[in-house]
């Protein structure tokens, strides 16, 4: 069997850019007590260990709700809930501390495993836990005293970074401590979001019991914070956990955490799929930016001309008149930054031949080192796949190396679709490259 036919080899090669990109990054991963008590928790621990082994700096924040409820039931007590918040009295606080200690020890034990012939073999993970969270009481709200229920006041980022710098994984329980020695019951999602913001983490990841879906039950793959707010306002019946997670995703996104992932924990390998594949497995809440990638309109013609003219003068791009761009504007995609077109590319589909031509790629000189060419290529590759096409072709005279580095292989111009081949400029003598498109 050739390596091209081996799905493992193919996947591993496709994952390599993500492996490089994530190495050294800081991620905060939150999961509930339900995940810890689930039979699939061993698989999740294996995947967390794998992320650590790939050089990702991990901060784990665990919940304890089912473990607390179990202890309350044994004591014949219950935790009062008012306006969606739990009132933690003295009996409940004892249950909270017992549950947090038990769950923490179980996670540490799982991460310490190193049995031969198991996924944890050779992992040797050091786990650091401690009083990283300073809290304050929730206080009295609308006449209700929430007692030992608290909220995050401060995260000890120096201590956390020191542990991460030493190669340890950091584990945080949903407990906070006051300068006067009091202990407060905190919400794990709140702790995770505040920790991610304080660390300015590269990613905040929530593992939830449910997928985030639209009104037709389809997975919502991405949301801007404003869209997440609209969803919360529109979908009153969203589960309490998802509501809390979404509010924290919005908060994190607007306070320096550019990517928050909401993932269905019951899907085996969901962390690996989300972080190391193009399409992911959950919902991405990404920070609002003043830079967007979108379909071009006639109003963008002047900006596209200004962008491509220098490259036409250099012979990198074939000349296109204003009239031609206006006629073909529906084929163009642009990157707009604060009202300025700083990137463009075009896709010409040939459905009968199952292919498309990627053309007219141009990035403003001030923005050529930010991966925007890759963004446009990935965007139009996805568009081609949605059209059911199986390959992408490109003609180039000066940038062959760039396309070769992104999976394009040399091919004969005879592979051009029929009428496009008739328009080929033999005097320009462009080289042709082809890239097969992976289908889902």
N, C-alpha and C positions, 0 to 999 in steps of 0.2 A: 504494500500500500504506500503510495506517495504521501508526503506530509501535507500536500494540498487536499487530500481526501480525509485526513485525520482531523475530526472535529476538535479534539483536545489541542492539537498543535495550532490549528487555525484560531481557536478562541484565545489561547495564551498569547499569540502574536498580536491579536487585536487588543488584548488587555494591556499590553506593555506600555503604551503611551500613558494610560491611567496610573499604572504602577509608578512610573517616573514622576508623574504630576503630583501624586499623593504623598510620596516619600518626604518625610520631614514636616508634613502638615499637622495641624492640631485639630482634632475632632472631638466634640462632646456627644456622647451616645447615651440616650435616656431610654429606659425600659421599665415597665411596671413589675410589681411583685407577681403578677399573673405569669409573666414570662419565666420567672425564676422557678415557680412551682410546676411549670409545664414539662411534659416528658421530652419536649424538643429542646430544652434549655442546653443540653450537652452540645448539640449541633451549633447553637448560637455561640457558646463559649469557644468552640473550635474556630469559628469564623473570626471572633474577636481576637483570638490568639494569632491567627493568620495575619490580620491587619497589623497587629503589633510587630510581627516578624517582618512585615514589608516596610517597616520604618515609619509607621503612622503613630503620632503621639496621641494617645487615647485618654480621655477622661470619661469614666463611666458614672452615670447617676442612676441609681435604682429606686424603684418604688416599693411600697410595703402594704398596700391596701388589703389584699386577701389575708395576709399574715396577721394584720392588726384585727381584722374582723373575726378571724378564727379565735384569737385570744380573748376578744371581748365576749364572744359567745360562750367560751368556757367559763368566764367570770360572771355570766348572766347579765352583762352590761351591754350598752350600745352607745355609739357616738352620734350625738344630735347633729343634724344637717340643717343649716339655715341659709337661705339664699345661695345654695350651692357650695357653701363653705362649712367645714366640720368644726364643731365646738369640741376642743380637747380639754376635758376635765382631768382631775388627778388620776382616776382609774384608767382613763383612755391613754394618758401620757405614759403610764407604766407599760401598757400594751404596745404603744408606739415604740418605746425604747427597746423592749424585748424583741419585737419583730425586726426592728432595724439591725440590732446586733446579730440576730440569727441569720438574716438574709446576707448581711455583709460577710459573715464567716463562711457561709455556703459558697458565695461567689469567690472569695479568696481561695477556698479549698479547691474549687473547680479549676481556677486559673493556675493553681500550683501543681496540678497533675502533670506527670511526665512519663506515663507508662509506655514501654516499648510497643511497637506495632499499633500505636493509636495516633490520632491526629495531633495530640498534645506532646508527642515524643520530641524531646529536645527543646521544648519551648522556653523553659527557664524564665518565667515571667515574674518580675518583682512587682508586687502590688502595694501601693501606698495609700493609706486612708488616714483621716484625722479631722481635726476641727477647722476645716477650711472655710466654713460658712458662719458668718456672724449674722444673727437674726434679731428682730424686734417683734414685740407682740402685735397681733392684728388689732387688739384693743377692743373697744366697744363701738359697734356700728349699728345704727338704728335701734339702740337700746339693748342690743345683744352683746354680751361679753364673751368673746371667743377664747378666753382663758389662755391655754398653752398653745393655741394655734398661732403661728407666726408668719412673717414674711422676710424675705432676704434683705438684709441691710448692707452687707459687704461680703465680697469674695476675696480670700487671701490669695491673690494671683501670684505673688512672689513665691509663696510656699509651693503652690501647684507647679509653677514653671520649674522650680528647683528639682522637684521630683521627676518631672518629665525630662528635664535635661540630663538627669542621672540614668535615664533609660527605663524608669519605672512607669507602670500604668497607674493612674490615679483613680480611686474608687470613692465616691461621695454618697453618703446616705442622706435621706430627706429630713435631716435634723439640723437645727441651727442653735448656736449658743450665744448668750448675751454676755457683755463684760461683767455682769453681776453674777454669772454662773448659772443662769436659768437655761433650761432646755425647751426648745420650741419645735412643734410638729409642722413641717413644711410640705408643700406640694412638690413632688419630684420634677414635674414639668417646669415649674417656676424656677427651681434650683438649676436645672439644666440650662434654661434660657439665660438666666443671670450669669451663670458661669461662662457660657459661650460669649456673651457680650463683654464681660470683664476681661476675658483672655483674648478677645478679638479673634476667636477661633475661625478656622477656614470653613468648617462645617458644623452644623448642629443637626443631629439625627434623632428622630423620635421613632421608636418601634411601638406601634399601636395595635389594638385588637381588631380594628376594622380598616378597610381601605377607604380612602376619600374618593367618593364617586359623584357623578352628576345625577340629575333627576332621572336619567335613563339607566342608571346603574353602571355606567362606564367610568373607568378609572380617570381621574383628573390628573394629567401628567405634570402640569405646571400651573402656578398661580403667582401673580404679582401681589404684594401686600394689599393693595386697594381691592383687588379681586377677591382675596381671602376675606376682607371685611364685608364685601357685598354678599359673599356666600354665607357668612355667619348671620347677617341680617335677614337673608332670604330663607335659610334652612333652619328654622327654629327647632326642628326635631333631631338635629345632629346630636350624637351621644355626648355626654358630659366630657369624656376623655378627649374626643376630637375637638370639641369647642375649646377646651383649655389649651390643647396642643396648638391649634391654629392661632389663638390669641398670642401665645408665646412665640410662634413663628413670625408673626407680624412684628412683635416687639423686637425680636432679635434682628430681623431684616432691616428694620429702621434704625438700628443702633450698631451697625458695623459688621454684622454677620451676613455675608453676601448670599450664602446658600443654606437653607434649612430643608431637610428631607423628612417626609412623613411616610413611613414604610409599614406595610402589613407584616407583623412579626411572625405570623403563622406560615408564611411562604418560605420554604426551605431555601437557604442561601440568599435571602433577600438583600443582605448587606453587600455581598459580593456582586450580585447582579446590578445593584444601584451604583456602586462605585467603580466597577470595572467593565461595564458594557455601555454602549452608546445610548440605548433606549431606557435603561434603568428599570425599576420595578415599582416605584411609588410616585408620590407627589413632591415636586420641587417648588418651594416657595423662595423666590429669588428677589433680592433687593431691587427697588425701583432705581433705574438709572436714567441718565439723560442721553444715553446712547442705545439705539434700537436697531434691529435688523428687520426689514419689512419689504413688502412688494413695492416696486417703483410705480410712480404715477407720472403723468405728463408734466406736472409741476417740477419734477426732478431732472428734466432733460438738460437744463442749463448746468446744474451741478454735476451731472454725469459727464457732459462735454468738457467742463473745466478740469475734471479729474483725469480723463483719458487723453486729453490733447497732448500733454508732455510725453506720454508713453507712445503715442502715435508718431511724434516727432523723432523719437529715438528708434523707431522701428519695432518696438516691443509688441504693439498692438496694430492691427490693420485699421486703416482709416474708416471712420463712420461719419456720415453727414448728419446734421441735425434732423433732417427729414427721415433718414433711416432709423435713427434712435426713437423718434416720435412714433414711427410706424411699428417698431418692435418693442415699445416700452413695456408691454405686458410680459416680455421674457426676462426683464431685468429685476434684480433684487439689490437693494441698497442698504448701507449702514449709515444712519443719520446720527450725528452727535451735535446736540444743542443747535439744531436747525441747519447744520452743514452736512453735505454728503461727503463722507470720508472713505467710502468703499462701495464698489459695485461689482456685479458679475451677472452673466446672462445664461439662461438654460433654454436650449432649443431641442424640443422633444421630437423624436421620430418613432411613434408608437408601432408602426408596421414592422420596423426593424428591431424594436425592443431596446432602443438606445437613445441617448441624448448627448448633445454637444455642450460642454461647459466652456464658456467664452467670455471675453472682455473683462477679465479679472483685473481690478485696479484698486490700489489702496493709497490714500494720501501719504506723501513722504513722511509727515510728522507722526504717523500712526502705524508704520510698517513693522514694528517689533512687538506688537501686542497680540499676535495670533488672529488677527481679523480675517486674513486670507483663509485660514483654516475654518473660521466660523462660516464664511460664505460657502466654502466648499462643502462643509458638513450640512449646511442648510439646504443647498441645492441637491446634494446626494439624497437627502431625506425626501425632498420633493419628487425626485426621479423615482424613488422607490414607491412612493404613494401612487405614482402614475403606472406602476407595474412594470417599469423598465428594469433591464438586467445588467446594463453597462453604461459607462460614461466615457466619452471620447473628448480629447482636447487637441488642438493644433497650436504649436508654439515654435518660436524661433530662438528665444533667448532665455526661457525659464524652464527648460527641460528638467534640470536637477530638482527644482521645487516640486514638480509633479511626480518625479520618480520617487522622491522621499515620502510621498503620500500614497504610494501603492499603484501608480500608473505605470504601465509597461509599454515599451515601443511596439508599434504595429504598423502595418502597411496602410497607406492612404486609400488603398482599394477597399478597406473596411468601412470607409465613410458611407453613410446612407446615400442612396442613389442620386437624388437631385442636389444634395449637399456636395457630393463628389464632383458634379458638373460645375460647381462654383469654385472649386479649389484653384488657388492662385499658384500655378507652377513656377512662376518667376520668383515669388516670395519663398517657395521651397520649405514651407513649414513642416516640422516633424510631427508625427501623430502618435498619441499615446492613448491607451485604453485601460480602464479600471472596471473589473467586474463589481457589481453591487451585491452586497449580502442581503438576502431577504429574510424577513422575520420568520 
